[in-house]
Amino acid sequence: MGSRTASEPTPSATADAGGGKIVMGAAGAAVTVATMLTNALAYLVPVLGAHRLDPADLGALATVLALGAIAAVPGFGLQIAVAVHRARSGPTRTGRLALLTAAVSAAVTVVAAPVLTVLLRLPVALTLLLAATTFATVLAGRWLGELQGDQRFLRLSAAMTVLAVGRYGGLVVGLALGGDAVTALALTAVTGLLVLPLLVRLAAGGRPAPTAGPGQRDLRPGDVMTACAATLATLTISYADLILARQLLPAAGSGAYAVGAVLTKGALWGPQVVTLLVLPRLARGDRRARALGLAVILACGSVLVAAAAFGGELAFRLAGGADYLHLAGEAPLFVATGALYAVVFMLVNDRVASGVRFPAAPLWAATVGLAGAALLVAPRTVEGVLGCALTTAALTAAVMTWLALRPRR
């Protein structure tokens, strides 16, 4: 069977995409529900840990989970790279590169285990188990990327749910049954590996076998590295203000900023389902999809900012409690920062999909600028750091929009 051209949607892609409707309909709803379930399970783990573990075990588990989030970056990069390549070129061979990416990620974790054990005072068993969970999480990016690139969003939502259960289910069960941190993470390593065959079956779904048509090339390591660098840049810039607040503010101020950052992250990650859905069309140069995706993200951001302006006290009461109600007036600014970064993330994915060299360069430059302004200019207050973060988000969104709209050579 010959390969599809980049502009030919498959019948199942059309069906799963809701007949070309990018963000509305069953596909968008299913992916949104899967995303919410993933976030709910991720939130349940520290809540259970706080009730079931002693402080030492809780601190160790929280640290390992943070390291796991960093170690999972290659998985997100792999998913983006596979999705973009598949949307452009159709099914091609990605198994060997995906396996290599997962193996290298796990190997780096194993090599770093002795250092992490000493510096972070972690049990060596936890750092070694982290390598196993990292391997499974990163490798899963291959099948998620195939489903995303083919626009099989209903199957993608099922795969996201399966992966969430594999990634967090063992932790939830282990903690609920009274196990310690090592036992819970060991169960998650097992469940993470067990769900991989289910992802294979979901991705199989009647797709044509990988082919090598005229002018078609397989996915290259450089494609994955570019997507990984872009993913890392988005995480770095979105957490930079929180890290700076920890360094520059007194303990009370740092804690208050952390509560406000919950609102920022909500406004940031809430609309990300839009970016996930439009990415395959961005890879095909669909400007209408980009415009529609940006319009939806901007609309979501505007609604959230307005809600924060009218319900700032409620937002801070839910995020941190009555002790932080004095920051209610800043709620719209925290939310606006996240909403602007949601625009930035959409546009950096557009640059990755378009094959731009160094797509995340503006984000790295913005991160340096944010750090310089916070360290050298801004007042050492919550409002000072927040002002730097909001200004950086606005300028970065403006630059990324200009880069997206300017005529390309």
KOLBAFI-98671 format. One record per residue (C-alpha): residue in one letter; x, y, z. Coordinates in steps of 0.05 Angstrom, whole numbers, plus 5000, padded with zeros to 4 digits. Example, Ala and Ser with C-alpha at 12.3 -4.5 7.8 and 13.67 -1.06 7.14 Angstrom:
A524649105156/S527349795143/
//
This chain:
M500050005000/G502850684982/S503751245032/R498651785042/T500252495022/A500753005077/S494153325057/E489952685055/P486052565119/T484151845132/P476851655142/S477951495215/A481752145225/T475852525198/A471052145242/D475152215305/A476152955291/G468753075289/G468453225215/G473853755217/K471454115279/I477854215316/V476054365387/M468554205392/G464753565393/A466052865419/A473552875405/G474953505445/A470353285502/A473752605506/V480752885507/T478653405559/V475752865604/A482152455597/T486353055615/M482053205676/L482552485699/T490152495691/N490553135733/A485852855785/L490052225794/A496452645798/Y493153085851/L490652485890/V497652195900/P500352765945/V493752805982/L494052065999/G501452126015/A500152676065/H495152236102/R498751566097/L506251716101/D510651996155/P514152656139/A520652326117/D517251856068/L512652406043/G518452866029/A522152305992/L516052125950/A514652855933/T521852945910/V521652325867/L515152535835/A518253215818/L524252865788/G519452415750/A516053015719/I522853255694/A524852565669/A518252515631/V520053115586/P523052665532/G516452295529/F512652935514/G517853125463/L517352435431/Q509852495427/I510153175393/A515552955344/V511752315325/A505152685318/V508153235273/H511952735230/R505952275223/A501252845205/R506053055150/S508552395123/G503651855145/P505651215180/T513251115183/R517750715227/T518551025296/G519450415341/R527150395342/L527851135357/A522351115410/L525750525444/L532450885441/T529451525471/A526251135529/A532550725541/V537051345543/S532251705590/A532151115637/A539751025632/V540951755650/T536551655711/V540451035732/V547151395724/A544551985764/A541751525819/P547951545865/V548352305860/L540952395873/T541251905931/V546652315965/L544653025948/L537152945959/R537652426015/L533351925978/P533251165986/V537050855929/A531150395915/L526751005898/T531751285848/L532450605813/L524950515810/L524551205780/A528550945721/A523450395709/T517550875711/T521351365666/F522450825614/A515050655610/T512651375610/V517451605556/L516150995512/A508651125516/G509851775479/R510651385415/W503551115413/L500451755439/G504052125383/E501551635330/L494351715353/Q495052475357/G498352525289/D492852105257/Q487552535292/R484551915324/F482652325384/L477551855414/R482851305416/L487851825441/S483351995500/A482851255517/A490451185512/M491451795557/T486751485608/V490450815605/L497151165613/A494551575673/V492250935707/G498950615693/R502851215716/Y499051365780/G494750755794/G500250375829/L501850965873/V494551065892/V493450325908/G500050265945/L498750875989/A491450696000/L493550006025/G498450316074/G504950176036/D511050606043/A513951035987/V518350475959/T512549985956/A507950495922/L513050675870/A514649935857/L507249815843/T507250405795/A513350135759/V509449485748/T502949815726/G506750295680/L509849715643/L503449305642/V499449845605/L504349885547/P501149295509/L494349645516/L497250265484/V499949845427/R493049555414/L489750235416/A494850525367/A494249925320/G486850075305/G486849925230/R492650385211/P496550205148/A503449915159/P509450395159/T511750535089/A517350905055/G514451274996/P518151734948/G521352314985/Q519052035052/R523851975110/D523551645177/L523252045241/R530252285260/P533552385328/G534153125314/D526553185308/V525652875376/M531153305407/T528053935379/A521253765407/C524353575474/A528054235478/A521554615463/T517854215517/L523454355568/A523255095551/T515755135563/L516454805631/T522355235650/I519155905634/S512555715667/Y515955525732/A521456055732/D517456575771/L515656055824/I523055875833/L525056615835/A519756745888/R522656185930/Q529556505924/L527757235932/L521957265980/P521457106054/A518156446072/A511256756080/G511757126014/S514256505978/G508456096005/A503456625984/Y506456645914/A505955895910/V498455935924/G497656465870/A501656035822/V496055505828/L491556005791/T497056125740/K497855385726/G490255285720/A489755825667/L495855545632/W494154805629/G486654865622/P486655055548/Q492354575528/V487354085500/V486454585443/T493954545426/L493653785428/L487853765379/V490554265328/L497754025326/P496753535268/R493554085226/L499154565244/A504054055217/R500354105151/G500754865150/D493454975165/R493155715182/R485655685196/A486855165250/R492155615281/A487556215281/L481755815309/G486055495362/L488756175384/A481756465385/V479255905431/I485355975478/L484456735481/A477056655495/C478456165551/G483656625580/S479057225578/V473556845614/L478356605667/V481257305679/A474257595685/A472257045733/A478457185775/A476857925777/F469957795804/G471657195847/G478757315871/E477157165943/L473756515926/A479556315881/F484756425936/R480356095989/L479955465946/A487255485927/G490255615995/G485255806048/A483256426086/D490456606104/Y491656846032/L485457266020/H489657896024/L492157715954/A485257675924/G486358315885/E492257995849/A488257395825/P486857685755/L494357815746/F496257095765/V490956835718/A492857305661/T500057065666/G497856345656/A493056535600/L498656895562/Y503256305570/A497755855542/V498256285479/V505856225479/F505555465485/M500655415427/L505355825384/V511655455403/N508154805383/D506455145317/R513855305307/V515754585321/A510354335273/S512854825220/G519954555223/V522955215248/R530155155273/F530855295348/P523355395358/A524055525432/A529556055427/P524856625445/L522656255508/W529756145532/A531256885520/A524957075558/T526956635616/V533656985621/G530257655617/L525357465672/A530857235718/G534957875705/A529058335718/A526957965781/L533957955809/L536258655790/V530159105783/A523758845815/P521858975888/R522758365932/T515258285941/V509757825914/E507458395870/G514458525845/V515757815822/L508657755794/G509558395754/C515958115723/A512457465706/L506357815675/T510658285634/T515057715609/A508857305590/A505857895552/L512358065515/T513657335498/A506557245471/A507357875429/V513957635400/M511456935386/T505157225352/W509457675308/L513857085289/A507756675271/L504357205229/R510357495192/P511257255120/R515856655116/R521256595065/
//
